[in-house]
Amino acid sequence: MVTPGEYLSFLDARLPGLVAGAHVYGSRVLDDVVADSDLDIVIELSSPAEVPAFEGADVAVVPAGSLEKPVFDVTPLAGEITPVLWQQLRTVGQTVRGARPTCPGTAAEVEAYCRSNLVDYWKLDFDRLRSVLPTLDPEAAFPRDSLLWVGLGPARLWHTIRTGEIVGKSRAGELAAARWPDLPILDLVASRRGAEVPLKVSHAAASLDLFDRILADVTT
């Protein structure tokens, strides 16, 4: 598992003197690290440069000083930036180089982003899943990584819309399972945490059902 120090050493060797700031977010600061967790990190560069890829690191790159501006006023040099990222950085993010950022933003911006993402991104994926599920055997195995992505991702948005809090995938799954205990969401949480849980097409169908319930819950 990549550490911030390892990644910064890699960058400093290739971009000497350019890395002005580095800020960790995601599973490392949300108490949700599992065996295959990436290092989620925002890098500030003092001058524009191409940041080389590094396996195990999910990187957003911005010009130095960008994290003192509203997210909509910043054009990233690489990666994606969102109101949810800005909120993480100003609340629970871990600064490992440079000054702790202010990342100005509002709860309304975070909620609006989450609502839009549910429809503009996730609904497209689930509409495709809805079209193929009837052709699949419910007892057949389903790809683990894909299932954990679609099964737990929307639950994070649902919780943030309802409460304003940002949580990791595992906690989001626990909260969704508590709200809808008839769905086998805890199987997904257990698998994410390393348990040997057979994940099937029936779990994908339950994830679709969960998404439909989430969409109904946040639009009523």
Backbone as a chain_set.jsonl record, in Angstrom:
{"seq": "MVTPGEYLSFLDARLPGLVAGAHVYGSRVLDDVVADSDLDIVIELSSPAEVPAFEGADVAVVPAGSLEKPVFDVTPLAGEITPVLWQQLRTVGQTVRGARPTCPGTAAEVEAYCRSNLVDYWKLDFDRLRSVLPTLDPEAAFPRDSLLWVGLGPARLWHTIRTGEIVGKSRAGELAAARWPDLPILDLVASRRGAEVPLKVSHAAASLDLFDRILADVTT", "coords": {"N": [[0.848, -1.19, 0.0], [0.63, 2.155, -0.891], [2.386, 4.817, 0.634], [2.057, 8.279, 1.722], [4.631, 9.449, 1.99], [6.28, 7.796, 0.382], [5.177, 8.311, -2.118], [5.612, 11.081, -2.409], [8.406, 11.149, -2.402], [8.886, 9.859, -4.807], [7.737, 11.767, -6.591], [9.302, 14.061, -6.038], [11.79, 13.28, -6.979], [11.413, 13.324, -9.687], [10.183, 15.702, -10.32], [11.749, 17.975, -9.3], [11.629, 20.348, -6.719], [9.127, 21.344, -7.425], [6.796, 20.46, -6.174], [4.653, 21.924, -4.2], [2.663, 21.566, -2.353], [0.828, 18.961, -0.651], [-1.896, 16.877, -0.099], [-3.829, 14.616, 1.629], [-6.735, 12.644, 1.152], [-9.898, 10.885, 1.18], [-10.054, 7.301, 1.666], [-7.943, 7.048, 3.506], [-8.267, 9.055, 5.379], [-10.808, 8.748, 6.19], [-11.169, 6.582, 7.763], [-11.314, 4.08, 6.447], [-9.616, 2.31, 5.197], [-8.685, -0.393, 3.189], [-7.354, -3.517, 1.946], [-6.8, -3.08, -0.805], [-6.849, -0.341, -1.127], [-6.38, 2.782, -2.722], [-3.988, 5.496, -2.63], [-5.352, 8.485, -2.109], [-4.817, 11.67, -3.212], [-4.109, 15.158, -3.327], [-2.138, 17.233, -5.228], [-0.212, 20.154, -5.167], [1.332, 22.203, -7.526], [4.095, 24.305, -8.095], [4.725, 25.238, -10.59], [3.301, 24.584, -13.796], [3.323, 21.19, -14.8], [3.761, 17.882, -16.117], [2.53, 15.285, -14.27], [3.906, 12.24, -13.469], [2.481, 8.952, -13.811], [1.617, 6.771, -11.082], [1.423, 3.672, -9.723], [-1.238, 2.758, -7.652], [-1.781, 5.221, -6.651], [-4.153, 7.764, -6.635], [-4.557, 10.666, -8.15], [-5.058, 14.158, -7.982], [-4.162, 17.173, -9.533], [-3.246, 20.499, -9.011], [-2.633, 24.037, -9.614], [-0.357, 25.697, -7.403], [-1.755, 27.332, -4.584], [-4.362, 27.128, -5.401], [-6.12, 25.885, -3.661], [-7.101, 27.734, -1.987], [-9.189, 28.892, -3.16], [-12.649, 28.963, -4.361], [-13.978, 25.846, -5.531], [-15.094, 25.894, -8.081], [-13.741, 27.868, -9.337], [-11.335, 26.905, -10.076], [-9.115, 25.358, -12.305], [-8.124, 22.178, -12.825], [-4.837, 20.749, -13.222], [-4.542, 18.096, -13.679], [-6.564, 15.169, -13.232], [-9.627, 15.058, -11.228], [-11.63, 17.518, -9.637], [-13.935, 18.365, -7.068], [-16.85, 19.675, -5.294], [-17.226, 17.943, -3.112], [-14.683, 16.856, -2.689], [-13.334, 19.237, -1.975], [-14.654, 19.783, 0.447], [-13.817, 17.601, 2.007], [-11.056, 18.146, 2.164], [-10.993, 20.509, 3.627], [-11.993, 19.752, 6.042], [-11.44, 17.025, 7.058], [-9.156, 16.302, 5.751], [-5.662, 15.455, 5.352], [-2.807, 17.246, 5.579], [0.283, 16.869, 4.155], [2.37, 18.168, 3.093], [3.219, 21.588, 2.847], [0.941, 24.364, 3.501], [-2.044, 23.997, 5.482], [-5.037, 23.83, 3.67], [-7.763, 26.146, 2.945], [-9.947, 25.744, 1.267], [-12.572, 26.963, 0.329], [-16.134, 26.732, 0.476], [-19.59, 25.627, 0.293], [-22.234, 23.965, 2.117], [-24.48, 23.659, 0.574], [-23.465, 23.574, -2.02], [-22.112, 21.139, -1.966], [-24.226, 19.326, -1.515], [-25.758, 19.779, -3.844], [-23.969, 18.92, -5.797], [-23.796, 16.159, -5.16], [-26.444, 15.308, -5.584], [-26.698, 15.82, -8.334], [-24.696, 14.112, -9.324], [-25.709, 11.589, -8.725], [-27.732, 11.332, -10.638], [-26.626, 12.135, -13.152], [-24.346, 10.598, -13.439], [-24.395, 8.032, -11.964], [-26.984, 6.998, -12.507], [-26.942, 6.388, -15.216], [-25.156, 4.213, -15.314], [-26.619, 2.362, -13.81], [-28.929, 2.107, -15.324], [-27.908, 0.75, -17.519], [-27.167, -1.629, -16.225], [-29.683, -2.488, -15.43], [-30.786, -3.219, -17.85], [-29.41, -5.533, -18.588], [-29.585, -7.372, -16.515], [-31.904, -9.156, -16.499], [-31.078, -11.164, -18.23], [-29.219, -12.67, -16.952], [-28.052, -15.291, -14.775], [-29.232, -15.424, -11.529], [-27.724, -16.703, -9.543], [-25.182, -16.789, -10.469], [-21.672, -15.912, -10.403], [-20.513, -12.568, -9.779], [-18.467, -9.889, -10.929], [-16.24, -8.804, -8.451], [-14.993, -6.231, -7.912], [-16.387, -4.453, -9.57], [-18.951, -4.767, -8.537], [-18.704, -3.892, -5.862], [-18.129, -1.24, -6.336], [-20.503, -0.178, -7.644], [-22.368, -0.948, -5.79], [-21.819, 0.313, -3.353], [-21.046, 2.952, -3.792], [-23.226, 4.881, -4.506], [-24.522, 4.958, -2.035], [-22.882, 6.494, -0.424], [-23.246, 9.079, -1.45], [-25.963, 9.379, -0.912], [-25.977, 9.427, 1.908], [-24.51, 11.76, 2.39], [-26.127, 13.719, 1.186], [-28.324, 13.596, 2.882], [-27.289, 14.246, 5.41], [-25.016, 15.858, 5.257], [-22.567, 14.89, 5.978], [-19.484, 13.335, 5.053], [-18.617, 10.085, 4.295], [-16.767, 6.963, 4.255], [-16.835, 4.178, 1.88], [-17.419, 1.737, 3.185], [-18.664, 2.449, 5.641], [-20.819, 3.851, 4.593], [-22.184, 1.756, 3.366], [-22.918, 0.279, 5.643], [-24.695, 2.077, 6.844], [-26.689, 2.289, 4.888], [-27.56, -0.354, 4.904], [-28.661, -0.489, 7.45], [-30.819, 1.177, 7.093], [-32.261, -0.107, 5.071], [-32.781, -3.057, 5.739], [-33.562, -5.398, 4.48], [-32.107, -5.817, 2.24], [-29.086, -7.298, 0.953], [-26.758, -5.739, 1.702], [-24.744, -5.681, 3.584], [-23.193, -7.859, 2.933], [-21.632, -6.889, 0.871], [-20.146, -4.959, 2.209], [-18.714, -6.595, 3.965], [-17.191, -8.088, 2.125], [-15.661, -6.047, 0.998], [-14.051, -5.48, 3.162], [-12.455, -7.674, 3.255], [-13.468, -10.218, 3.766], [-14.339, -13.57, 2.809], [-16.753, -13.613, 0.847], [-19.146, -14.918, -1.248], [-19.997, -13.224, -4.1], [-22.76, -12.477, -6.042], [-24.85, -12.396, -9.011], [-27.325, -11.845, -7.955], [-26.684, -10.11, -5.905], [-25.938, -7.906, -7.377], [-28.42, -7.261, -8.426], [-29.676, -6.521, -6.065], [-28.175, -4.255, -5.487], [-28.991, -2.574, -7.525], [-31.674, -2.319, -6.769], [-31.253, -1.012, -4.33], [-30.149, 1.398, -5.282], [-32.389, 2.469, -6.651], [-34.098, 2.865, -4.469], [-32.619, 4.723, -3.007], [-32.598, 6.898, -4.796], [-35.318, 7.489, -4.857], [-35.655, 8.17, -2.173], [-34.174, 10.529, -1.832], [-35.421, 12.28, -3.48], [-37.95, 12.768, -2.696]], "CA": [[0.0, 0.0, 0.0], [1.467, 3.344, -1.068], [2.318, 5.83, 1.679], [2.323, 9.624, 1.207], [6.06, 9.682, 1.901], [6.794, 7.114, -0.8], [4.724, 8.999, -3.326], [6.301, 12.365, -2.505], [9.783, 10.871, -2.812], [8.796, 9.585, -6.25], [7.528, 13.021, -7.306], [10.438, 14.972, -5.865], [12.887, 12.832, -7.826], [11.09, 13.582, -11.086], [9.769, 17.107, -10.443], [12.436, 18.598, -8.163], [11.288, 21.7, -6.332], [7.832, 21.802, -7.943], [5.662, 20.034, -5.346], [4.519, 22.909, -3.129], [1.7, 21.107, -1.363], [0.297, 17.613, -0.828], [-3.004, 16.761, 0.858], [-4.446, 13.298, 1.529], [-8.169, 12.566, 1.45], [-10.41, 9.554, 0.861], [-10.112, 6.227, 2.666], [-6.905, 7.217, 4.535], [-8.722, 9.988, 6.416], [-12.195, 8.411, 6.515], [-11.137, 5.333, 8.528], [-11.898, 3.073, 5.569], [-8.549, 1.69, 4.422], [-8.715, -1.839, 3.022], [-6.11, -4.025, 1.354], [-6.527, -2.539, -2.139], [-7.131, 1.096, -1.151], [-5.419, 3.692, -3.326], [-3.666, 6.745, -1.949], [-6.044, 9.623, -2.716], [-3.99, 12.803, -2.833], [-4.1, 16.361, -4.15], [-0.795, 17.804, -5.323], [-0.078, 21.528, -5.652], [2.592, 22.437, -8.225], [4.458, 25.713, -8.209], [4.702, 25.515, -12.025], [2.638, 23.476, -14.497], [4.171, 20.093, -15.254], [3.059, 16.604, -16.212], [2.826, 14.414, -13.14], [3.94, 10.856, -13.945], [1.587, 8.006, -13.143], [2.204, 5.951, -10.027], [0.432, 2.651, -9.383], [-1.72, 2.819, -6.284], [-2.057, 6.606, -6.272], [-5.205, 8.453, -7.381], [-3.993, 11.992, -7.949], [-5.531, 15.389, -8.616], [-3.07, 18.14, -9.547], [-3.715, 21.875, -9.18], [-1.581, 25.029, -9.377], [-0.21, 26.125, -6.011], [-2.664, 28.403, -4.203], [-5.729, 26.857, -5.855], [-6.977, 25.386, -2.587], [-7.656, 28.884, -1.275], [-10.244, 29.412, -4.028], [-13.776, 28.059, -4.557], [-13.643, 24.779, -6.459], [-15.532, 26.213, -9.431], [-12.805, 28.85, -9.897], [-10.051, 26.228, -10.257], [-8.975, 24.401, -13.404], [-7.05, 21.254, -12.434], [-3.839, 20.358, -14.21], [-4.806, 16.68, -13.925], [-7.521, 14.614, -12.279], [-10.934, 15.68, -11.045], [-11.894, 18.195, -8.371], [-15.365, 18.504, -6.847], [-17.185, 20.226, -3.98], [-17.03, 16.914, -2.08], [-13.243, 16.85, -2.414], [-13.011, 20.458, -1.239], [-15.128, 19.653, 1.831], [-12.915, 16.688, 2.71], [-9.774, 18.786, 2.429], [-11.084, 21.557, 4.66], [-12.496, 19.206, 7.304], [-10.726, 15.839, 7.56], [-7.968, 16.056, 4.959], [-4.357, 15.458, 6.042], [-1.773, 17.947, 4.827], [1.607, 16.26, 4.378], [3.35, 19.181, 2.676], [2.633, 22.892, 2.634], [-0.012, 24.873, 4.486], [-3.377, 23.409, 5.436], [-5.842, 24.683, 2.806], [-9.09, 26.549, 3.415], [-10.928, 25.126, 0.36], [-13.875, 27.557, 0.617], [-17.291, 26.116, -0.169], [-20.802, 25.602, 1.102], [-22.961, 22.696, 2.2], [-25.412, 23.613, -0.558], [-22.71, 23.131, -3.195], [-21.847, 19.707, -1.801], [-25.485, 18.605, -1.734], [-26.129, 19.884, -5.251], [-23.087, 18.036, -6.555], [-24.19, 14.768, -4.9], [-27.71, 15.047, -6.285], [-26.422, 15.777, -9.767], [-23.903, 12.938, -9.623], [-26.596, 10.425, -8.706], [-28.497, 11.251, -11.89], [-25.808, 12.305, -14.356], [-23.33, 9.545, -13.529], [-24.788, 6.713, -11.483], [-28.201, 6.476, -13.135], [-26.564, 5.809, -16.509], [-24.621, 2.877, -15.041], [-27.672, 1.446, -13.348], [-29.826, 1.824, -16.442], [-27.271, -0.33, -18.285], [-27.296, -2.847, -15.427], [-31.096, -2.882, -15.464], [-31.086, -3.825, -19.149], [-28.78, -6.849, -18.763], [-29.861, -8.292, -15.4], [-32.838, -10.258, -16.793], [-30.43, -12.217, -19.027], [-28.183, -13.31, -16.144], [-28.435, -16.224, -13.719], [-29.061, -14.766, -10.229], [-26.747, -17.399, -8.715], [-23.857, -16.725, -11.081], [-20.746, -14.969, -9.779], [-20.465, -11.231, -10.368], [-17.142, -9.317, -10.639], [-16.225, -8.172, -7.131], [-14.671, -4.805, -7.909], [-17.51, -3.728, -10.171], [-20.101, -4.815, -7.642], [-18.464, -3.012, -4.716], [-18.201, 0.139, -6.835], [-21.885, 0.258, -7.849], [-23.188, -1.265, -4.628], [-21.536, 1.164, -2.194], [-20.84, 4.346, -4.181], [-24.398, 5.748, -4.338], [-24.868, 5.103, -0.612], [-22.1, 7.621, 0.114], [-23.945, 10.307, -1.851], [-27.224, 9.403, -0.168], [-25.731, 9.864, 3.28], [-24.084, 13.164, 2.376], [-27.311, 14.53, 0.895], [-29.21, 13.611, 4.052], [-26.676, 14.722, 6.65], [-23.873, 16.724, 5.024], [-21.333, 14.2, 6.361], [-18.852, 12.486, 4.054], [-18.131, 8.845, 4.906], [-16.197, 5.997, 3.336], [-17.763, 3.218, 1.285], [-17.854, 0.72, 4.153], [-19.631, 3.066, 6.554], [-22.026, 4.135, 3.826], [-22.91, 0.497, 3.226], [-23.537, -0.044, 6.935], [-25.836, 2.974, 7.053], [-27.744, 1.885, 3.961], [-28.094, -1.632, 5.377], [-29.523, -0.207, 8.6], [-32.05, 1.798, 6.575], [-32.98, -1.102, 4.263], [-32.177, -4.321, 6.187], [-33.959, -6.534, 3.652], [-31.141, -5.957, 1.148], [-27.841, -7.906, 1.458], [-25.678, -4.768, 1.523], [-23.635, -6.008, 4.476], [-22.3, -8.784, 2.226], [-20.686, -6.067, 0.125], [-19.239, -4.364, 3.195], [-17.813, -7.654, 4.438], [-16.259, -8.393, 1.045], [-14.714, -4.927, 0.903], [-13.123, -5.566, 4.292], [-11.581, -8.82, 3.099], [-14.109, -11.503, 4.035], [-14.616, -14.406, 1.635], [-18.2, -13.641, 0.636], [-19.456, -15.104, -2.668], [-20.84, -12.152, -4.631], [-23.503, -13.057, -7.158], [-25.734, -11.513, -9.776], [-28.397, -11.419, -7.052], [-26.189, -8.934, -5.191], [-26.038, -6.788, -8.318], [-29.833, -6.888, -8.46], [-29.943, -5.803, -4.818], [-27.552, -2.939, -5.621], [-29.913, -1.8, -8.355], [-32.815, -2.015, -5.907], [-30.794, 0.016, -3.393], [-30.049, 2.674, -5.997], [-33.731, 2.982, -6.883], [-34.616, 3.347, -3.188], [-31.883, 5.948, -2.679], [-33.081, 7.966, -5.672], [-36.646, 7.849, -4.369], [-35.536, 8.766, -0.837], [-33.619, 11.888, -1.878], [-36.215, 13.136, -4.357], [-39.285, 12.949, -2.146]], "C": [[0.892, 1.251, 0.0], [1.281, 4.298, 0.107], [2.548, 7.205, 1.061], [3.812, 9.911, 1.043], [6.681, 9.039, 0.675], [6.415, 7.864, -2.074], [5.429, 10.341, -3.496], [7.767, 12.179, -2.899], [9.857, 10.605, -4.312], [8.648, 10.885, -7.036], [8.733, 13.942, -7.224], [11.619, 14.569, -6.753], [12.656, 13.183, -9.289], [10.68, 15.029, -11.353], [10.431, 17.905, -9.323], [12.016, 20.049, -7.955], [9.913, 22.171, -6.745], [6.646, 21.465, -7.039], [5.576, 20.944, -4.123], [3.577, 22.457, -2.029], [1.206, 19.715, -1.688], [-0.71, 17.351, 0.285], [-3.745, 15.447, 0.606], [-5.922, 13.386, 1.887], [-8.612, 11.123, 1.201], [-10.276, 8.572, 2.006], [-9.107, 6.416, 3.783], [-7.362, 8.135, 5.662], [-10.164, 9.715, 6.828], [-12.289, 7.079, 7.255], [-11.737, 4.191, 7.718], [-10.834, 2.422, 4.69], [-8.741, 0.176, 4.393], [-7.499, -2.233, 2.196], [-5.782, -3.369, 0.011], [-6.839, -1.047, -2.241], [-6.0, 1.857, -1.846], [-5.073, 4.805, -2.345], [-4.356, 7.864, -2.717], [-5.331, 10.892, -2.26], [-4.129, 13.939, -3.836], [-2.707, 16.964, -4.074], [-0.899, 19.239, -5.853], [1.302, 21.689, -6.287], [2.857, 23.929, -8.343], [4.548, 26.174, -9.659], [4.035, 24.339, -12.722], [3.647, 22.444, -14.989], [3.32, 18.836, -15.334], [3.498, 15.714, -15.062], [2.804, 12.964, -13.613], [3.007, 9.96, -13.13], [2.352, 7.194, -12.114], [1.143, 4.967, -9.588], [0.059, 2.734, -7.902], [-1.984, 4.223, -5.787], [-3.101, 7.186, -7.209], [-5.001, 9.942, -7.132], [-4.789, 13.063, -8.681], [-4.426, 16.424, -8.47], [-3.631, 19.521, -9.83], [-2.525, 22.823, -9.045], [-1.536, 25.426, -7.9], [-1.094, 27.336, -5.741], [-4.106, 28.156, -4.583], [-6.669, 26.478, -4.725], [-7.464, 26.503, -1.663], [-8.794, 29.509, -2.058], [-11.439, 28.464, -4.02], [-13.468, 27.044, -5.664], [-14.017, 25.134, -7.898], [-14.651, 27.268, -10.095], [-11.451, 28.232, -10.226], [-10.126, 25.288, -11.455], [-7.831, 23.456, -13.057], [-6.077, 21.016, -13.57], [-3.993, 18.882, -14.581], [-5.798, 16.199, -12.876], [-8.792, 15.441, -12.185], [-11.016, 16.348, -9.681], [-13.385, 18.465, -8.278], [-15.624, 19.203, -5.515], [-17.002, 19.223, -2.846], [-15.554, 16.81, -1.708], [-12.859, 18.066, -1.586], [-13.453, 20.352, 0.221], [-14.229, 18.706, 2.623], [-11.614, 17.389, 3.091], [-9.87, 19.818, 3.546], [-11.559, 21.01, 6.006], [-11.62, 18.074, 7.834], [-9.45, 15.543, 6.799], [-6.693, 16.164, 5.78], [-3.329, 16.129, 5.136], [-0.408, 17.354, 5.17], [2.725, 17.126, 3.808], [2.607, 20.488, 2.428], [1.675, 23.282, 3.739], [-1.354, 24.175, 4.344], [-4.298, 24.339, 4.648], [-7.19, 25.053, 3.425], [-10.206, 25.954, 2.563], [-12.334, 25.677, 0.595], [-14.992, 26.888, -0.18], [-18.449, 26.065, 0.794], [-21.419, 24.212, 1.109], [-23.92, 22.553, 1.023], [-24.712, 23.147, -1.828], [-22.435, 21.637, -3.142], [-23.115, 18.901, -2.081], [-25.879, 18.62, -3.205], [-25.264, 18.978, -6.117], [-23.516, 16.577, -6.385], [-25.486, 14.421, -5.627], [-27.483, 14.93, -7.788], [-25.666, 14.512, -10.14], [-24.742, 11.664, -9.621], [-27.294, 10.234, -10.039], [-27.58, 11.23, -13.112], [-24.77, 11.209, -14.531], [-23.911, 8.175, -13.177], [-26.011, 6.16, -12.188], [-27.895, 5.844, -14.491], [-26.016, 4.397, -16.326], [-25.721, 1.898, -14.657], [-28.714, 1.177, -14.425], [-29.246, 0.726, -17.327], [-27.384, -1.657, -17.543], [-28.726, -3.373, -15.49], [-31.429, -3.622, -16.762], [-30.507, -5.229, -19.297], [-29.135, -7.839, -17.664], [-30.831, -9.423, -15.758], [-32.216, -11.402, -17.581], [-29.432, -13.033, -18.218], [-28.782, -14.241, -15.095], [-28.199, -15.56, -12.36], [-27.999, -15.404, -9.344], [-25.338, -17.37, -9.299], [-22.986, -15.706, -10.363], [-20.763, -13.643, -10.533], [-19.114, -10.615, -10.009], [-17.134, -8.465, -9.375], [-16.015, -6.668, -7.2], [-15.804, -3.973, -8.484], [-18.695, -3.664, -9.222], [-19.91, -3.911, -6.43], [-18.566, -1.549, -5.134], [-19.657, 0.609, -6.943], [-22.741, 0.037, -6.606], [-23.013, -0.302, -3.477], [-21.389, 2.644, -2.552], [-22.051, 5.244, -3.984], [-24.797, 5.952, -2.879], [-24.096, 6.247, 0.038], [-22.802, 8.942, -0.207], [-25.237, 10.47, -1.078], [-27.005, 9.929, 1.237], [-25.322, 11.337, 3.327], [-25.255, 14.091, 2.092], [-28.178, 14.675, 2.138], [-28.597, 14.339, 5.248], [-25.573, 15.763, 6.452], [-22.545, 16.064, 5.345], [-20.806, 13.357, 5.199], [-18.254, 11.276, 4.758], [-17.524, 7.969, 3.825], [-17.232, 5.005, 2.849], [-18.292, 2.218, 2.308], [-18.911, 1.278, 5.093], [-20.926, 3.382, 5.829], [-22.86, 2.874, 3.631], [-23.594, 0.088, 4.512], [-24.784, 0.815, 7.171], [-27.001, 2.618, 6.136], [-28.385, 0.567, 4.398], [-29.006, -1.448, 6.582], [-30.857, 0.391, 8.154], [-32.902, 0.793, 5.82], [-32.435, -2.496, 4.577], [-32.577, -5.529, 5.357], [-32.996, -6.764, 2.487], [-29.795, -6.452, 1.696], [-26.62, -6.986, 1.296], [-24.487, -5.089, 2.418], [-22.703, -7.062, 3.88], [-21.229, -8.0, 1.463], [-19.662, -5.435, 1.07], [-18.227, -5.397, 3.673], [-16.776, -8.005, 3.376], [-15.226, -7.285, 0.897], [-13.659, -5.023, 1.995], [-12.303, -6.848, 4.302], [-12.195, -10.169, 3.384], [-14.369, -12.256, 2.727], [-16.127, -14.566, 1.495], [-18.459, -13.837, -0.852], [-20.421, -14.005, -3.139], [-21.447, -12.606, -5.956], [-24.274, -11.974, -7.916], [-26.879, -11.018, -8.898], [-27.964, -10.217, -6.212], [-26.221, -7.701, -6.099], [-27.486, -6.314, -8.429], [-30.218, -6.117, -7.202], [-29.331, -4.398, -4.861], [-28.398, -2.028, -6.482], [-31.137, -1.394, -7.549], [-32.447, -0.914, -4.914], [-30.705, 1.368, -4.084], [-31.421, 3.281, -6.222], [-34.333, 3.541, -5.587], [-33.918, 4.649, -2.78], [-32.419, 7.113, -3.503], [-34.467, 8.431, -5.217], [-36.561, 8.601, -3.041], [-35.055, 10.209, -0.908], [-34.413, 12.806, -2.805], [-37.633, 13.315, -3.867], [-39.276, 14.056, -1.088]], "O": [[1.805, 1.365, 0.817], [0.154, 4.558, 0.528], [3.161, 7.308, -0.002], [4.217, 10.545, 0.069], [7.51, 9.65, 0.001], [7.229, 8.027, -2.983], [5.806, 10.701, -4.611], [8.305, 12.984, -3.659], [10.771, 11.066, -4.995], [9.344, 11.093, -8.03], [9.138, 14.536, -8.224], [12.363, 15.43, -7.223], [13.614, 13.325, -10.049], [10.812, 15.522, -12.473], [9.733, 18.461, -8.475], [12.043, 20.863, -8.878], [9.55, 23.308, -6.444], [5.602, 22.112, -7.125], [6.308, 20.774, -3.148], [3.683, 22.917, -0.892], [1.164, 19.321, -2.854], [-0.422, 17.572, 1.461], [-4.228, 15.2, -0.499], [-6.311, 14.109, 2.804], [-7.772, 10.24, 1.03], [-10.37, 8.949, 3.174], [-9.367, 5.994, 4.91], [-6.888, 8.003, 6.79], [-10.688, 10.381, 7.721], [-13.374, 6.507, 7.361], [-12.561, 3.426, 8.222], [-11.121, 2.027, 3.56], [-8.934, -0.458, 5.431], [-6.708, -1.378, 1.795], [-4.612, -3.126, -0.284], [-7.07, -0.543, -3.34], [-4.821, 1.61, -1.592], [-5.777, 5.026, -1.36], [-3.984, 8.159, -3.853], [-5.247, 11.162, -1.062], [-4.252, 13.711, -5.039], [-2.168, 17.178, -2.989], [-1.577, 19.503, -6.846], [2.317, 21.357, -5.675], [1.959, 24.712, -8.651], [4.458, 27.37, -9.934], [4.188, 23.201, -12.279], [4.697, 22.794, -15.529], [2.277, 18.742, -14.687], [4.684, 15.424, -14.9], [1.778, 12.501, -14.112], [2.779, 10.178, -11.94], [3.553, 6.958, -12.242], [0.075, 5.371, -9.128], [0.922, 2.774, -7.025], [-2.368, 4.411, -4.633], [-2.958, 7.113, -8.43], [-5.246, 10.427, -6.027], [-5.148, 12.901, -9.847], [-3.82, 16.542, -7.405], [-4.4, 19.703, -10.774], [-1.518, 22.467, -8.434], [-2.57, 25.479, -7.234], [-1.176, 28.252, -6.56], [-4.993, 28.887, -4.144], [-7.874, 26.717, -4.809], [-8.156, 26.245, -0.678], [-9.315, 30.552, -1.662], [-11.28, 27.284, -3.709], [-12.769, 27.365, -6.625], [-13.332, 24.721, -8.834], [-14.799, 27.535, -11.288], [-10.521, 28.941, -10.609], [-11.078, 24.521, -11.6], [-6.679, 23.886, -12.999], [-6.449, 21.074, -14.742], [-3.612, 18.473, -15.677], [-5.869, 16.745, -11.775], [-9.006, 16.385, -12.946], [-10.53, 15.809, -8.688], [-14.031, 18.761, -9.283], [-14.716, 19.314, -4.691], [-16.658, 19.613, -1.731], [-15.22, 16.689, -0.529], [-12.133, 17.94, -0.599], [-12.732, 20.771, 1.126], [-13.913, 18.976, 3.782], [-11.129, 17.24, 4.213], [-8.931, 19.981, 4.325], [-11.532, 21.727, 7.006], [-11.111, 18.162, 8.951], [-8.724, 14.619, 7.163], [-6.648, 16.879, 6.781], [-3.024, 15.628, 4.054], [0.001, 17.342, 6.33], [3.902, 16.839, 4.023], [1.509, 20.496, 1.871], [1.6, 22.626, 4.778], [-1.761, 23.805, 3.243], [-4.337, 25.536, 4.934], [-7.69, 24.362, 4.313], [-11.294, 25.686, 3.071], [-13.213, 24.929, 1.022], [-14.82, 26.528, -1.345], [-18.314, 26.415, 1.967], [-21.161, 23.393, 0.226], [-24.143, 21.446, 0.533], [-25.293, 22.411, -2.625], [-22.515, 20.949, -4.16], [-23.074, 17.905, -2.804], [-26.287, 17.596, -3.753], [-25.754, 18.346, -7.052], [-23.591, 15.839, -7.367], [-25.6, 13.348, -6.219], [-28.023, 14.031, -8.433], [-25.96, 13.899, -11.166], [-24.508, 10.763, -10.426], [-27.434, 9.109, -10.518], [-27.746, 10.396, -14.002], [-24.357, 10.921, -15.654], [-23.914, 7.266, -14.007], [-26.072, 4.958, -12.446], [-28.532, 4.861, -14.869], [-26.361, 3.489, -17.082], [-25.748, 0.757, -15.118], [-29.325, 0.109, -14.429], [-29.979, -0.126, -17.83], [-27.664, -2.69, -18.151], [-28.941, -4.581, -15.594], [-32.252, -4.537, -16.769], [-31.048, -6.039, -20.05], [-28.995, -9.045, -17.867], [-30.597, -10.561, -15.35], [-32.767, -12.502, -17.602], [-28.856, -13.989, -18.737], [-29.881, -14.006, -14.592], [-27.069, -15.169, -12.065], [-27.428, -14.733, -8.485], [-24.402, -17.877, -8.681], [-23.495, -14.748, -9.781], [-20.992, -13.594, -11.742], [-18.648, -10.798, -8.885], [-17.918, -7.525, -9.242], [-16.781, -5.909, -6.606], [-16.141, -2.915, -7.952], [-19.363, -2.635, -9.115], [-20.849, -3.233, -6.011], [-19.04, -0.714, -4.363], [-20.013, 1.658, -6.407], [-23.722, 0.748, -6.389], [-23.942, -0.102, -2.695], [-21.59, 3.504, -1.694], [-21.925, 6.289, -3.346], [-25.346, 6.995, -2.523], [-24.603, 6.896, 0.952], [-22.934, 9.812, 0.654], [-25.572, 11.571, -0.639], [-27.759, 10.78, 1.709], [-25.75, 12.072, 4.217], [-25.36, 15.151, 2.708], [-28.705, 15.753, 2.412], [-29.315, 14.981, 6.016], [-25.232, 16.478, 7.394], [-21.493, 16.616, 5.022], [-21.577, 12.745, 4.46], [-17.478, 11.419, 5.702], [-17.734, 8.196, 2.633], [-18.363, 4.982, 3.334], [-19.478, 1.889, 2.301], [-19.943, 0.644, 5.314], [-22.011, 3.204, 6.384], [-24.087, 2.912, 3.718], [-24.726, -0.397, 4.488], [-25.805, 0.319, 7.646], [-28.158, 2.642, 6.553], [-29.597, 0.388, 4.28], [-30.003, -2.156, 6.728], [-31.895, 0.138, 8.766], [-34.129, 0.828, 5.91], [-31.701, -3.063, 3.767], [-31.983, -6.596, 5.514], [-33.066, -7.797, 1.821], [-29.405, -6.064, 2.797], [-25.576, -7.417, 0.808], [-23.345, -4.803, 2.057], [-21.542, -7.151, 4.28], [-20.066, -8.402, 1.419], [-18.469, -5.383, 0.769], [-17.033, -5.112, 3.773], [-15.604, -8.199, 3.697], [-14.044, -7.56, 0.692], [-12.498, -4.682, 1.769], [-11.543, -7.094, 5.239], [-11.512, -11.186, 3.259], [-14.589, -11.649, 1.68], [-16.702, -15.544, 1.973], [-18.036, -13.005, -1.654], [-21.531, -13.885, -2.622], [-20.745, -13.055, -6.862], [-24.331, -10.813, -7.51], [-27.354, -9.896, -9.074], [-28.799, -9.391, -5.846], [-26.497, -6.591, -5.642], [-27.749, -5.114, -8.514], [-30.998, -5.167, -7.267], [-29.914, -3.455, -4.325], [-28.512, -0.835, -6.201], [-31.588, -0.252, -7.634], [-33.232, 0.006, -4.682], [-31.14, 2.378, -3.53], [-31.609, 4.478, -6.01], [-35.002, 4.574, -5.61], [-34.559, 5.567, -2.267], [-32.665, 8.194, -2.968], [-34.748, 9.629, -5.196], [-37.305, 9.554, -2.812], [-35.494, 11.037, -0.11], [-34.104, 13.994, -2.903], [-38.444, 13.947, -4.543], [-40.316, 14.36, -0.504]]}, "num_chains": 1, "name": "protein.A"}
